[in-house]
């Protein structure tokens, strides 16, 4: 299911250290002890280093090459197999491509030799069912379950990374990073317990650290379903399971990894409960915080003896680790012999969160994890998540191309992605020296300042002196030379130039445009790289500049986050500062109310910021605090009021005029073509409109018909239905509002039907529109005015033309009659002449 970051797959080998095999079925633990004591319990336990090396090498769990169950290119339903990632005791794992959703998946198929083995099939289905119950950012996601050629399979989320043991073997973690991992593990385990599922095999090998650093817990193959019982008060509770009551063979009932098995898992008639997972969690956290196993033993028999003592002989002082006393007490309580006195996972999670450092606590008394409409910075990268796949795509493109562009709607989070997601990865990779800036009115001048600051870091700013800006105007090649020198000074392969908001280059001086484009052109084929971000509604405007289109050959689209991704971001940000939400489904309800739109991430920051201000002393965001401000709708409306309050009176009126265009007579939002909102040459309208977009009150999208152009609307439906200020303004100007909508509707119908005269304005509607047009309202565009005048001309023609058209018809009839009379007279004259 996983692959290492060095392009090696990390397999999940059969657990050689499991307390039982599937081919032996002694009737009791005593039989196991007596018959195989010398062979089983006296075997040495692999060291952590040996296990780490084992997990870093593909398929070292087999002495002979396994036979592939599937071949590359084979289709399993709509999943196309690419290669085998690894194999375990009962299954093989393949990398596959989901042909419907165009994503990589891990396909886990049970081995044919176990198809008739009831216990193995049960384990396999247990894992699929247990994992499918969860929808949690720290639990691996299951996509599908099925059967192929008689063998069951399960399709899982594909993760590239290392398991926790291998990750710890390769890296030295800070105390803060250890706490973050501990919190994530607890959250995943708590989610399982809430679904009445025990993991029963929690260990470092079953925890994956992918490239996005979002820890996942996997392999619920040994999970047990807790009974749901109803107590006297009618509340559901979790009832422990006695091993003797299970129908599976006893040797499989005690299956697990010895180093993480609780005392009750070693004993006949042991009772499994949430405390069983808490024991394994305590051992895992002990290892994570100290680097040592609490029950270091030479053999399994010695391990069993130490674990099953009623007073465990463990001490943190012997490890030499600097662990706070409160955490030490917590770990010791997790390793109590009696499962009933072990703490709950929820309690452990609360204690761990209280130890989040002041740096990442974002000063619980300060701004918190939410940044509002300000983009996240490099220093806030620990708060950012949800865009890891796009980051990997950008890095892949940069390996082959000089230019990569990030295209997305306004407010979708392009700046935060560049600063808090992409740049940290670039710094960690160490290949390029990042040079990041926002394209303002004078991009060249800002670039020189940014380069000067970067040179100052290595005490070598002579390359960009005070005359450098004027020098490059006569010799643009100096910019490329400065990039080369900057990379050399920082001992990097090249410079990664990150230019945010590239659309602003349109308003920069032409000379600066020319020099910047000359710099970009000189970077082609070099070791330097450039990442540009641009708003999709202004992309065509940028590409009209000569030479710019070549920089957008490799473009990646940053889409709006889904509700699931939004919830994952919310929970991640709160976790990083020790925050929590109450009740449990608060986060999902909040993200559902925000909705899936282009400004969803911005609204999450706005709403989260207000909720953080009303947090409890325990850093809890409560649903009651949201209800007190009339929910998400109330907070969005409050934001809108604050935005307009900052406008000047003139701009406020202009903004309300624009915003009212997006509201129907039934208080619903509607989409309007941007070019029909106002004259695009009207600087005042354009300035106010752009500010409304930046303040997240107006949303833009590419036209649904695929044609060139953009549609605009209110950024959230509640602004049309519940914003009293806009509703009042619309009512006060209801006549003009209805006339404007009538013109827009008639004009759209007229254009759609091919300019039929019958679709022009007539009668009272036309007279009202002509009267209103005489007042010169700013809402009327040139196209609307032309449409009204054309309707007036058509009406004038229809009123006058009938009388003018009847005269020619009347005279023609007279001439026709006279012609007939002349014909008859001639005929009669001829007949009379002949008779005479």
N, C-alpha and C positions, 0 to 999 in steps of 0.2 A: 503493500500500500504506500510505501514511501520510497523516496530516492534521495540520496545524499546530495548536498549542495555541490559536490565535486563530480556530479554526473554519475555517481555510482549509486546503485539502488541499495537501500537498506532493507534486507529481508527480515522476515519474522520466522526464525527457525523453530523447529519443535523444541519445546522446553525440556532439555535434558535434565534440568534440575527439578522437574515436577515430582511430586511425592508419589506418583504412581504411573504406570504405563497402561496402554489400552489393550495389551495382549495378555496381561496377567490379571486374574480376578480372585485373589485370596478372599476368604469369607469374612475376615476380620483384621483389625489392625494388629492383634496379637499374632495371627498367622504370618502377617507380613514381617513382624519383628523377629519371630522365631525362625522363619524359613530363609529370609534374605537379609538378616541383620548384618552379616559381614559384607555382603555384596552391595547392599543398598545404603544403609545408614552410615557405613564406615567410609563411603567414597568421599574424596575431598570436594570442597565447595569451590567453584571457580572464583578467582579474584575479580575485583572490579575492572582491573586493567585487562585481564583476559576476556571478560565479557565485552568490554568496550571495543577491543580489537575485533572480537567476533562480529559485532554489529556493524563495524566499518567495512567489512569485506562481504561481498555478495555470495550468498549460498554456501557459507562455510559449514553449515549445519549438516551437510551430507557428505559422506565419504566417497560416494559415487554420483556421477551426474544424473539428476532426475530426468525422467522422460516427460517431455512437455505434453500437457493435456490439450493445449491449443497451439495453433501455429499463427505466425504473423500474417495479417490480412484476413483471417477468418472472422466471420460475422457471428456474434452471439446476440440475437435479436437485432437491435440497432447499434450495438457496440462493436467497433472494429478493433480487433486485437492488434497491438503493435509489437510488444515484446514481453518476456517474462521478467518480473521484478524480483521474485523470490519464491521460496516454498517453505512450508512448515510441516508439522507432523500429520496434518490431516488435509491440507489444501495447498494450492498454488495461487500466486497472485500475479496478475498480468496488467500491464499498462494498456489501456484501450482508449479509443476515441468515440465519444458520444456523437453519432452522426446527425442527430436531430438538433442538439443544443450546441454543437461545436465546442466541446470541452473535453479535457482529459479526465479519465476516471480510472479507478483501480478495480479490477474485476477479480474477485476471489472465488475460486472454484474448488469444490471438495474433490479429493482424490478418489478414483473409481474403487480402490481397494476398501474404502470406508463406506461405500454406498449401502452395503448390506449391514453395516455395523450401526445398530440402533443408537448407541451412546454417542458415536461420532456425529451422526446426523442431528441428534438432539442438541449437541453442543453448537453445531453450525447454525441451526435454526434459532437457538437461544441468542446467539450473537446478533443475528439479523433482526430478530424481534426486539431485543433490548435496545439496540442502537436506533431502530426506527422510531422508538417512542420519543426520542429526544430531538429538540430543535434548539441547540445551545452552541454558542460560539466556541466553547472549549471541548466539545464532544464531536468526534468525527461524524460526518453526515452520510446517511445511507440513501442511495438514489433508487435502487430497484432490487428485487429478488425474483429469481426465476429458476427454470430448469432447462438444461441444454444437453441433448443426447443422453438423457437419463441421469445426468449429474446436476445437483443443485448448485446455484451460484448466487452471489450477492455483489452488487455494484456499489462502490463506496467513493467518497470524496478522495481525489488524488492529491497527495501531499508530498512535496519535495523537501527533504530536511533530514534531521538526525533524531534518533530517540534520545531521551533525556540522559541516559548513561553515557552514550557516545558524545553528546553535546558537552557534558561536564568534563569528559576526558580531554576534549579539545580546547576548552575555554576555561578561564578563571572568572567566575561571576562575582559581581559586587553583592554586598548584603542586600541592597535594594532590589537587584535583579532576582536574587533568591526568594525574596519576599513576594515579588510579583508572580513568579512561577508557582509559589506555594498557594497564593490566593487563587490563581487560575485553576489549579488542581482541586482545591476545596470547592470552588464554584461548580465544577463539573461533577464532582462526587455528590454534592448537595442536590444537584438537578436529578441525578440518578435515584437518590433516596426519596425525593419528592414523587417520583414515578414508581415508588415501591420496588426498586430494582437494586440488588447488591452487585457490586462488581466482582468481588471474590478473587481477583488476581491483579490488584493494583501494584505496579512496580515501575521502575524507570524505563524498562523496555517497552511498556505499553503506554508511554507518553511520548508524543512526537513534538519536536520543535521545528516547524516548517520554516521556509524562507521568510514568511511574513511575520515570524516571531510570535504568532498567536498559537499558543500551546493547545494541543488536542489530546484527549484521552481516548483510547481505542481498545479493541479486543475485549469485548464483553462476552467472550466465549464461555467463561465460567460463571456468568451472572446467574443469580437466583431471583425469582419473583417472590417478594414477601406477600404473605396473606394480608388482605384488607379486612379488618374486623371492625365492628361497630361497638363502641363502648356504651356505658350506661347513659352518657349524656348525648348519645347519638352521633358522636364525632368519630371519624375514621382514624384508626391507629394502625401501626405496623406491628405485626406479630412475627416473632422469630420462627425459624424453621428448624425442626430437629432433623438431624441427618438420618436417623433411623427410619423416619417416616417416608423418606424419598425412595422411589422405586428403582433408581439406578443402582448398579453394583457399588458396594461400599468403597472399593478402591478408587473409583472415579468420584465418589462423593467427597473424598478428602483431597482431590486433585487441587493443586495450586503450586506456587513457587515457594519452596521451603523458607527462604530468607524473609518472606513477607506473610507467612501463614501465622494466624493468631493461635493461641493455645487451644481454643475450641475446635480449630480445624485439624489439629493433631490427634484429638481424643475421640474414642468411640462414643457415639451418642452426643457429640458436640452440638451446640445450638448456634446456628448462624443468625446474626442480627446486624444492624447498622454498625455495632461496635466492632464487628469483624473487619469491615472496611476501615474503621478508624484506627485499628492496630496497624494495618498495612500503611495507612496514611502517616501514622506516627513514625514508622520505620523509614519511610520515604523522605519525610521532612527532616528527620535526623541526619540521614545521608546528605541531603541537599544543603543543610546548614553547617554540618561539621565535616563532610567529606568521608565519613566512616560509617560502617554498619554498626548498630548498637549491640548486636549479638555476634560478634566476630567469633567464628568457630572453625575448627579444622575439618570436622566431619559433620554429616547430617545428624548423627546420633547425639553429638555434643550440642548441636544447634537446638535439637528438640528438647534436650534436657534443660538448657538455659531458658528457652522460651516458656516452658511449662512450669517453671518455678512460680509459686504463689507470690513471692517477692522478687521480681526481676532484678538481676544483678547488673544494672547499667548505670553509667555515670557520665555526664558531659564533661566533667573536670579532666578526665583522662584523655579526652580528644584534643584539648588545648584550644578549642574553638571559642571565640568571643561571642557568646550567645547571651542575650539579656536574661535575667533571672525569671521573668514572667514567661518567656518562651521556653526556658528550660523546664519550668514547672508544667507547662502545657504539654511538652513532648513526653515527659515522664507519666503524666496522667493518661496519655494515649496508649501507653504500653503497660497498663494495669492488667493483671491476670484476669480479673473479673470484668467481663464485657459490660456489665450493667453500670459500672462506675466510670467507664471511659466517657469523655465528653462527647457531645454531639458535633457533627461536622459544622453545623451552624455556629456553635460556640467557638470552635477552632477558627472559623473564618472571621468572626468578629475580633478575636484577639490578634490575628495576623494583620488585619486591616488597621488596627490601632498602631501598628509599628511602621506604617508607611512613612518614609522619611519626610522631613520638612520641605525638602526640595521638590519632591513629587506631590506633596500634599497641596502644592500650589497655595500654601499659607491658608489653611482652613478658614482663616478670618479674612482672606483676600478675595481675589477675583474668581478663584475656583477653576475647574477644568474647562469651562465654557468661555469662548472668546468673542461671542457676539458676531458682528459682521466683519471683524478684523481677521485677516488670514492668519492661520497658524504659522508660527516661526520654526526655525530649525531647533531652537531650545525646547519647543513643545512637541517634538516628534514622538515622545512617549505617549502622548494623548491621541495620536492619529492612527487610524486603522481603517480597513475596508477597501483599500485601493492597491493592495499588494500585487494582484495579478497584473494590473496595468503597469505598475512599476517594473515588474519583470519583463513585460513586453517592451517598455521603453529601453531598458538596458540591453535587451537582445537586439533591438533595432540600432542602437548606438554602436554596437560591435561591428556593424556592417555599413552604416550610413553616417555621413557627416551631419545631416540635419534630420531632426525628428520634431514634429509639431504636435501639440496637444490642443485639440479643438473641442469646445464644449460651450454650453449655454451660459449666459451670465448668471453668476451665483451658484454654479454647480460645484465649485471648490477647486478650480484650477490652481490658484495661487497656493492654497494650503497643501495641495498634492505636491507641487514643486518643492516647497520649502520644508515641509514636515515629513514627506515620504520619499521623494526621489533623492534629494541632496544627502540625507543621512546614509542612504545606500551607496551613493557615489563616494562619500568620505570613507565608508567602511571598506569599499573595494580598493580604494587607494590608487586607482589608475589615472584619474584626471584631477586637476586642481579646479574646483568649482569657482565660477565667477558669476554671481547671481545679481540681477537688478531688474527693476521694473521700467518698461519703456514709457518715459514721460514726454513732455513737450520738447525737451532737448536731450535725446537719447545718447548722442555722441559725448556731450559734456558729462553726463552721468556715468558713461562707460569709463571715461578717463579717470574720474574720481574713484570709481570702484577698483580700477586697476592700480591706482596709486595706493589705496588702502591695502590691497593684496601684496604689493611689493613691500610695503612698510612692515608686514608681518615677518619678513625675512631680512629686514634692515637693508633693503636694496631698492630704494625708490628713485635712484638716479635715472632709470630707464624712462620714467614718466615725470619729467620736470615741468616747470611752470610754462615753458614754451611748447610743450608737446602738442597741445590742442591746436595751436596755430601751425605747427610743423606738419601735422598729418593732413591738413587741408591742401598743402602743396605736394605732399608725398604720402598717399594712402597706404603704401606698403609698410610704413612705420608701425601701423597697427598690428599687422601680422607678425612683424619682427618682435613687437612687445609681447605678443602672445607666446612666441617661442621662448623668449627669455623668462617669462613668468613661469612657464612649465619647468624650465631648467632650474630656476631658483628654488622651486618647491620640490625638485627631484621627482617630477611626475612625467608620465608619458605625453601628456598634452593638457590643454585647458578645456573644461566643459563650460561653455558660455550659456547660461540660462537666462533667457529674456522673456519676462512675464508681460502680459497685456500688450502683445505686439501690435494690436489694432491701433494703438495710440500713435504709431509711426505716421499715420495718415495726416495728423495735424502738426507734425514736426517740420522744421524748415527743410526746404528742398535740398540744400547743400548737405545737411546732416543725413538726410535720407540717402543721398548718393554715396557718401563716405561709408555709411553703415552697410549698405548693400555691397560696396566694393570690398569691405572686410569679409563679409559672408562668402563672397565669391572666391576670395583668396584662401579660405579655409578648406575648400573642396580638395579632397584627396590627401589632406594632412592628418596628423594624429589628433588634431583638435576636433571638438564636437560642439554642436549647438542645439539647444532645445528651446523651441518657441511655443508660447501658449497664446491662443487667440480666441476671441468670442466667435461663435459660429455665425451670428447675425452680421458680423463685419468682415468675415473671411473674404467674400468676393470683393469688397472694397479694398482690402489689402493687396490682393493678387492683381489688381489693376495697375499697381505700381510696377514699372518696368524692372524686370529681373527678379521679382519677389516670388513668382509662381514656382520657380525651381526649388524653393526652400520648403515647399509643402508637398513634395512627392511622397514622403513617408509621414502620414498623418494618422494619429490614434485619437479615437473619440472618447471623451470622458462623459459618460452618461449619468443621469440622475440616479441617486441610490434608491434601491428598493426598500420597502418597509423592514425587511429582515436585516439588510445591511445597516439601515439606520438604527435599528435596535441594538445591533452588535456594537456600533460606534458609541452609542449612549452608555451601554454597560461597561465598555472598555474604558471610557473616559472617567466614569465614576470609580471604577475599580482602581485606577491609577492614583486616585487621591483618597482612597479609603471610604468612598461614598457608597450608599446603597439606596434602593428604592423600595417603598412599601405602599401597597401590598405587592405580592410577587409578580402579578401580571400588569403592574403599573407601566413598566417600560413598553410592553407591547401595545397597550391601550394608547399610550402617549404617541407612539410612532404611527399608529393607525389614524389617530386624529390629525396628525401633521399631514399625512397623505404622501403619495408618490408624485412629486412635481419637481420642476427644475430648481426650485429654491428650498427643497426639503432639508438639506444639510444646514442652510442658513437659518431656517425656522427652528431647527433643533437647537442651534446655538442660542438663538434669541429666547426660546422657551426655557431651555436649560439654565440660562443665566438668571432668569427671574426666579426659577424654582430654587436655585442655589442660594439666592439671597434670603429665602425663607426656610432654609434647611434647619433641622434640629441640631442640638448640641452633639448628637452622635453621627452627624453628617448624613442624615437620612432625608431623602426627598419624599414627601408624603403626597398621597392623592388628595388629601383634604386641602393642602396648600394650593393645589391646582384648582380645586373647586372654588376656593375663596376668591380667585381672580377670574371666574367664569370660564375655566378650562382653557384649552389651547386657543379657541376662538377669541376669548377675552384678551389673551396675551398678544395675539397677532393684531387685533384691533388697537390695543394700547400702543404697540410699536408703530402702527400707521399714524395714529394721532400725534405721537412724538415726532415723527418724521415731518409731517405737515406743519407742526408748531415751529420747526426750525426754518421754514420757508418764509420769504418776505410776503407781505399781503398780496402783491401782484402775482408772484409765482404761485402762491397758494390757490388763488382763483384759477389760474391757468392749469394747475395740477388737477383741481377738482373737475374742471371742464374735460380734461383728458380722461381722468379715471371714470367719470360718469358714462363715457362712451362704451365702457365694457360691461355696463349693467343693463339687463333687459327690464321690461315692464313688470316682470314677475320676480324681481330681485335675484336674478341668477346671472352669473358671469358669462360672457360670450367672447369669442375671438374675432378680431378685426384685422384686416390687412394693414400692415404698418403704414403703407403709402397712402391709405385712405384716412389716416388720423389727422394729418396736417400736411401742409406744404413742406416737403423735405428741405427746401431752401430757407425755411423760416427758422432762423437761428434761435429765437427765444423758445419756441415750441420744442425744438430739438434738444436744447439745453435742459429744460425741465423734464422732458421725457427720459433722457439719459440718467438724470438724477433719480427719477422714480425707479428705473431699472436697477441702479446701484443700491438703492435703499430697499430693494426686494419687495416693492409694491406692484411692479409690473413684470410679467414674465414674457419672454420671447421664445418662439419655436419656429423651426423650418416648416414652411407651408405643407400641409398634409397631402396636397395633390402632387408633390414632388417638383412643382415648377419653381422658378426663381422667385424668391421673395420670402417675407417673414410675416407671421401672424403675431399679434400681441393680445394680452388679456391681463386681468388681475391675477396676482401670483397665488391667491388662495380663494376658494369659493366663499369663505366667511366674510371677506371684504365686501362682497356684493350683497350678502344677506343680513349681516349683523353689524356693519359699520354705520353707526347712527349719523356721523358727520356727512358721509357720502350720501346716505339715504335722504337726509334733510335737504342737501343741496340739489339732489335730483328731483325731489318733489317741488322745490321752489322754482325750478326751471323745467317743469314737466312738459310745457308746451313745446319749447325749443328741443327738448330731449326727444319727444315723440316725433316731431318733424324731421329731425336729423336721422332717426332710425327709419322713418318712412322713406326718406331719400336714399339711404343706403340699401334698403331692401329692394326698392323699385329699380335702382340703378344696377344692382347685382343681377336681378332677373332680366333686365333689358340686355345686359352684356351676355348673359348665359344663353339667351334665346336668339342671339344674332341680330340685335338692334331692331326688333320689331316695333313699328309705330304704336301698336296697342299697349306696349309696356311703358310708354312715357306717362308723365304726370298729367292729370286732367282735372277739370272742375275745381272744387273747393280746395283740394290738396295742392293744386298748382298755384292758386291764388294765395294761399297761406305761405307757401314756400317763397313766392315772389316778394311778398311783404317782408318776410323774415330776411331774405337776401338783401333787401334794401337797407337793413340795419348793419350790414357788413360783419356778420359774426365770424370770429376767427376759426370756428370749427369747419366752415365750408372750404373745401379744397377746390382747386381749379377744375378738376374733373366734375365735381358736383355742380359747380356753377354752370359749366358748359351743358350738363345734363338738364338743368332747370331751364336754361335759355332755349335749348333745343325743344323741350316740351312746350315752351311758350310759342315758339315759331310754328310748331305742329298744330297747336290749338288755334292759333290765328288763321292758319291756312284752312283748317276745318270749318271755322266760323264764316269766313269770307268766300271761300272757294265754291260752295254749292250754287250761289246765285250767278257767279261768274261762269260756272260750268254749264248752267241751264240755257244761257243765251245762245251759245254756239249750237247747242243741240236743237233749240227752237227754230233758228234760221235755216239750219240744214233740212229740217222737216218741210219748211215752206218751199225751199228750192227743189226738194225731191217731189213735192206735190205739183209744182209748176211744170217740172220735167215730164211727169206722167201726163198732165193735161196736154202739153205740147205734142207728146207722142200720139195720144188718142186723136187730137185734132188733125194731125198730119195723116194718120191712118184713115180717118173719115174723109178727108179731102181727096185722098188718093182713090178711095172707093167711088166717091161721087164723080170724079173726073173720068174714071173708066166707064161708068154707066152712061155718061153723057156721050 
